[in-house]
Amino acid sequence: MKKSKELEKARKEINEAIEYLKAKKIISNNAIEFEYNNENYRVVIPTLEQEMEVERAKSEKLNELLSETDEKGNLIYKFKNQWKEIYKQRGIDLDAYESRLQALTIDVENLLYKLAQTQDRPRILEIEKQIAKLRDEIADITSFLVDKYRFSIENQLMFFSRNYLLSLVLEKKKGKKWVKVFKNFKELSNYKDTGLIKAGLTYLSYLINPEVNIINE
């Protein structure tokens, strides 16, 4: 029950963020400013040097993942294609879930286009209802895939690199100056306020690729 409430809350927060980002042109001077707990923050476009630092850290992380084993000496982390084969033998076709997710995402984009073209109130409500239903299914499938791929090397590296990058580009306004929130990645990893991390990642994703809809996190 608690997990269900948390998932619903996450969906609501993400959808609100999506609508806000669509409604506002908030990228200014290669940064996005946002408010969190009545304080001002921003994420900035990473420099080439910062991107190279992330890549170096990612290579080190990959070596770690490839060396982690369980008590029987089996590798804990595997590539996605390896997990697909494992689950296929268990009767679960992850490719089918991924195809369905892609189709649903396209359906939502098409409905959003139709929504922008209509002025008819009943039709607007009907389209919004369809979009909400599709987004619920998208959230469910995404959650399922995240669970199945939680020990995939690709997902671990993606999660690591996004958080590492955030540790480099998240800033807080103090007086008239912007200062880095974290001294390093370790400090971010030990940070207890996950709400700020999630907010920062949402805006960072949009800053780096504003054309991509953030469906689930």
Secondary structure, 3 states (H helix, E strand, C coil): CHHHHHHHHHHHHHHHHHHHHHHCCCEECCEEEEEECCEEEEEECCCHHHHHHHHHHHHHHHHHHCCCECCCCCECCECHHHHHHHHHHCCCCHHHHHHHHHHHHHHHHHHHHHHHHCCCHHHHHHHHHHHHHHHHHHHHHHHHHHHHCCCEHHHHHHHHHHHHHHHHHEEEEECCEEEECCCCHHHHHCCCCHHHHHHHHHHHHHHHCCCCCCCCC
